[in-house]
Amino acid sequence: MTGRHAGAGRGRRAPLRGASELAAVFAVAFATAWFFAVRTPVLVDTDSYYHLAVGRILRLEGWPEAFRWARFSLLGPPGGFPDKEPLFHLLLAPFAGAGPSTSGGRLALALLVAALAVAVAVPARRLLGRVGLVVPFALVPLALDVPDRLMRLRPELLSLLLLLVGAELAARGRDRAAGACAFLYTLSYTAFHLYLALVALWFLWSALAESRWRWALPLYAGLGAGLALLVHPAFPRNLEFWAVQNVRLFDYVASLGA
């Protein structure tokens, strides 16, 4: 075999080898998360049951006009359910059974944890080589509260996953894809402004460290976030809910001196 043909063969094998390594990371992370999930007597954190219940409602009844169990809150009045994390709940819908069983929720939790492990492994492998595949597993015992948080079926897991994906896309200069990620993030987590703040930091880093003004990055991210707010089933009530939870709440807490 000539050198050129040998090089082409190695080039074709490299992506396959990388994909198989990431598949192994996914499998190990999923098996570990599933092992702990099924041996936990209850889902960690009561919010986990709320999110799973909302997914069940969406699967069985469709999008509610109001959340009747919280009629004295902003979720309750008619006019559309201003869900803070509609995409997260839609993703949970197939895993939410009709009864009290939480086995589907535990499966969804294990899949989210495995996807997070891969999202960490991708840049770690690029920067460190194969040893980077160990990084997702090393973070768990080294970081405070990570094992506990990884066992909560909450939108923060999807938020972290999309932040990691967005960071990888921005690092590779894929500004349009980062904008699409902003769209998904805004529908997945109440603090969508966090993604936009990180985009602003990425933009400034490119300008200061690389002398490159990547105007497309904040433009597409802003368009993605704005479009997500507009397509929300309860627009514009979702904006009211966001303002109460992310702005007015802190003013109220400050007024109490807490």
C-alpha positions as CSV (number, residue, x, y, z in Angstrom):
1,M,0.0,0.0,0.0
2,T,1.4,3.4,-0.9
3,G,1.9,6.1,1.6
4,R,-1.0,8.1,0.2
5,H,-3.4,5.2,0.5
6,A,-2.2,4.3,4.0
7,G,-2.7,7.9,5.1
8,A,-6.2,7.9,3.6
9,G,-7.0,4.7,5.5
10,R,-5.8,6.2,8.8
11,G,-7.9,9.3,8.1
12,R,-11.1,7.3,7.6
13,R,-10.4,5.3,10.8
14,A,-9.8,8.3,13.0
15,P,-13.4,9.6,13.0
16,L,-14.7,6.0,13.6
17,R,-12.2,5.5,16.4
18,G,-13.2,8.8,18.0
19,A,-16.9,8.0,17.7
20,S,-16.4,4.6,19.3
21,E,-14.5,6.1,22.2
22,L,-17.3,8.6,22.8
23,A,-19.8,5.9,22.5
24,A,-17.9,4.0,25.2
25,V,-18.0,7.2,27.4
26,F,-21.7,7.4,26.9
27,A,-22.2,3.7,27.7
28,V,-20.2,3.8,30.9
29,A,-21.8,7.0,32.1
30,F,-25.3,5.7,31.4
31,A,-24.7,2.4,33.1
32,T,-23.3,4.2,36.2
33,A,-26.1,6.8,36.4
34,W,-28.7,4.0,35.8
35,F,-27.1,1.9,38.6
36,F,-27.5,4.7,41.1
37,A,-30.9,5.9,39.8
38,V,-32.7,2.6,40.2
39,R,-31.2,2.1,43.7
40,T,-32.4,5.4,45.0
41,P,-35.7,4.9,46.7
42,V,-37.1,8.3,45.5
43,L,-36.1,10.9,42.9
44,V,-33.7,13.3,44.5
45,D,-35.4,16.7,45.1
46,T,-39.1,17.2,45.0
47,D,-38.8,19.4,41.9
48,S,-38.0,16.3,40.0
49,Y,-41.5,15.0,40.6
50,Y,-43.0,18.3,39.4
51,H,-41.0,18.3,36.1
52,L,-42.0,14.6,35.5
53,A,-45.6,15.5,36.2
54,V,-45.6,18.3,33.7
55,G,-44.1,16.0,31.1
56,R,-47.0,13.6,31.8
57,I,-49.6,16.3,31.4
58,L,-48.1,17.4,28.1
59,R,-48.1,13.8,26.8
60,L,-51.6,12.9,28.0
61,E,-53.5,16.3,27.6
62,G,-51.4,18.5,25.4
63,W,-50.4,22.0,26.3
64,P,-52.6,23.2,29.2
65,E,-54.5,26.6,29.1
66,A,-53.4,27.0,32.8
67,F,-51.7,25.0,35.5
68,R,-54.7,24.3,37.6
69,W,-52.8,23.0,40.6
70,A,-51.2,26.4,41.1
71,R,-54.1,28.7,40.4
72,F,-53.0,31.4,42.8
73,S,-49.6,31.7,41.1
74,L,-48.5,33.1,37.8
75,L,-48.8,29.6,36.4
76,G,-52.5,29.3,37.2
77,P,-54.5,32.1,35.4
78,P,-56.0,31.2,32.0
79,G,-54.3,32.5,29.0
80,G,-51.6,29.9,28.4
81,F,-49.3,28.0,30.7
82,P,-46.1,30.2,30.9
83,D,-43.8,27.2,31.4
84,K,-40.2,28.3,32.1
85,E,-38.8,25.1,30.6
86,P,-41.1,23.9,27.8
87,L,-38.5,22.0,25.8
88,F,-37.3,20.2,28.9
89,H,-40.8,19.1,29.7
90,L,-41.5,18.1,26.1
91,L,-38.4,15.9,26.2
92,L,-39.6,14.3,29.4
93,A,-43.1,13.6,28.0
94,P,-42.2,10.2,26.4
95,F,-40.6,9.1,29.7
96,A,-43.6,10.0,31.9
97,G,-45.9,7.1,32.5
98,A,-49.6,7.4,33.1
99,G,-49.3,6.3,36.7
100,P,-47.1,7.1,39.7
101,S,-44.1,5.1,38.4
102,T,-40.9,7.1,38.1
103,S,-38.9,4.4,36.1
104,G,-39.2,6.5,32.9
105,G,-37.9,9.6,34.8
106,R,-34.9,7.6,36.0
107,L,-34.2,6.5,32.4
108,A,-34.4,10.1,31.2
109,L,-32.0,11.1,34.0
110,A,-29.5,8.5,33.1
111,L,-29.6,9.5,29.4
112,L,-29.0,13.2,30.4
113,V,-26.1,12.3,32.6
114,A,-24.5,10.2,29.8
115,A,-25.0,13.0,27.3
116,L,-23.3,15.4,29.7
117,A,-20.4,13.1,30.0
118,V,-19.9,13.0,26.2
119,A,-20.3,16.8,26.0
120,V,-17.4,17.1,28.5
121,A,-15.3,14.4,26.8
122,V,-15.4,16.0,23.3
123,P,-13.4,19.1,24.1
124,A,-11.3,17.3,26.7
125,R,-10.2,14.7,24.1
126,R,-9.4,17.4,21.6
127,L,-7.2,19.2,24.1
128,L,-5.7,16.3,26.0
129,G,-5.9,13.3,23.7
130,R,-7.3,10.0,24.9
131,V,-6.7,10.8,28.5
132,G,-9.4,13.5,28.1
133,L,-12.0,10.7,28.0
134,V,-11.4,10.2,31.7
135,V,-12.2,13.9,32.5
136,P,-16.0,13.5,32.8
137,F,-15.6,10.8,35.4
138,A,-12.9,12.6,37.3
139,L,-15.0,15.7,37.7
140,V,-17.6,13.8,39.8
141,P,-15.5,13.1,42.9
142,L,-13.4,16.3,42.6
143,A,-16.3,18.8,42.5
144,L,-18.6,19.7,45.4
145,D,-22.2,18.6,45.2
146,V,-21.9,17.2,41.7
147,P,-23.0,13.6,42.5
148,D,-26.1,15.0,44.2
149,R,-27.0,17.4,41.4
150,L,-26.5,14.7,38.8
151,M,-29.3,12.7,40.3
152,R,-31.8,15.5,40.2
153,L,-34.3,15.4,37.3
154,R,-34.2,19.1,36.8
155,P,-33.8,21.4,33.8
156,E,-30.4,22.5,35.0
157,L,-29.0,19.3,33.5
158,L,-30.3,20.2,30.1
159,S,-29.1,23.7,30.6
160,L,-25.5,22.6,31.4
161,L,-25.6,20.2,28.4
162,L,-26.6,23.0,26.0
163,L,-24.0,25.4,27.5
164,L,-21.3,22.9,26.8
165,V,-22.6,22.3,23.3
166,G,-22.8,26.1,22.7
167,A,-19.2,26.6,24.0
168,E,-17.9,23.9,21.7
169,L,-19.7,25.5,18.7
170,A,-18.5,28.9,19.5
171,A,-14.9,27.6,19.9
172,R,-15.1,26.0,16.5
173,G,-16.4,29.3,14.9
174,R,-19.8,27.8,14.1
175,D,-21.8,30.9,14.9
176,R,-25.1,29.9,13.2
177,A,-25.1,26.7,15.1
178,A,-24.4,28.5,18.3
179,G,-27.4,30.7,17.5
180,A,-29.6,27.6,17.0
181,C,-28.3,26.4,20.4
182,A,-29.4,29.7,21.9
183,F,-32.9,29.0,20.5
184,L,-33.0,25.6,22.3
185,Y,-31.5,27.0,25.5
186,T,-34.1,29.7,25.8
187,L,-36.9,27.1,25.6
188,S,-35.1,24.8,28.0
189,Y,-34.1,27.0,31.0
190,T,-35.5,30.1,32.7
191,A,-32.2,32.0,32.8
192,F,-31.7,32.2,29.1
193,H,-29.8,35.5,29.6
194,L,-26.9,33.3,30.9
195,Y,-26.3,32.0,27.5
196,L,-26.4,35.5,26.0
197,A,-23.9,36.7,28.6
198,L,-21.5,33.9,27.7
199,V,-21.9,34.7,24.0
200,A,-20.9,38.3,24.9
201,L,-17.8,37.0,26.7
202,W,-16.9,34.8,23.8
203,F,-17.3,37.8,21.5
204,L,-15.1,39.9,23.6
205,W,-12.5,37.2,23.9
206,S,-12.3,36.9,20.1
207,A,-11.9,40.6,19.8
208,L,-9.2,41.0,22.5
209,A,-7.3,37.8,22.1
210,E,-7.6,37.2,18.4
211,S,-8.3,40.7,17.0
212,R,-11.3,39.3,15.3
213,W,-14.8,40.9,15.6
214,R,-17.2,38.0,15.3
215,W,-20.4,40.0,15.0
216,A,-22.3,37.0,13.6
217,L,-22.0,35.2,17.0
218,P,-24.0,37.7,19.1
219,L,-26.3,38.4,16.1
220,Y,-27.4,34.7,15.6
221,A,-27.5,34.1,19.4
222,G,-29.8,37.1,19.9
223,L,-32.0,36.0,17.0
224,G,-32.2,32.5,18.3
225,A,-33.2,33.6,21.8
226,G,-35.6,36.2,20.6
227,L,-37.3,33.7,18.3
228,A,-37.6,31.2,21.1
229,L,-39.4,33.7,23.3
230,L,-41.8,34.5,20.5
231,V,-42.7,30.9,19.6
232,H,-43.4,30.0,23.3
233,P,-47.0,28.8,23.5
234,A,-47.8,31.4,26.2
235,F,-46.1,34.4,24.7
236,P,-46.0,37.1,26.2
237,R,-46.8,35.7,29.6
238,N,-43.6,33.8,29.5
239,L,-41.8,37.2,29.6
240,E,-43.7,38.2,32.6
241,F,-42.8,35.0,34.4
242,W,-39.1,35.5,33.5
243,A,-39.1,39.0,34.8
244,V,-40.7,37.9,38.1
245,Q,-38.3,35.1,38.7
246,N,-35.1,36.6,37.4
247,V,-35.5,40.3,38.2
248,R,-38.2,41.2,40.7
249,L,-37.5,38.3,43.0
250,F,-34.0,39.6,43.7
251,D,-35.4,43.1,44.4
252,Y,-37.8,41.6,46.8
253,V,-35.1,39.6,48.6
254,A,-33.0,42.7,48.8
255,S,-35.8,44.6,50.4
256,L,-36.0,42.0,53.1
257,G,-32.3,42.4,53.9
258,A,-31.7,38.8,53.2
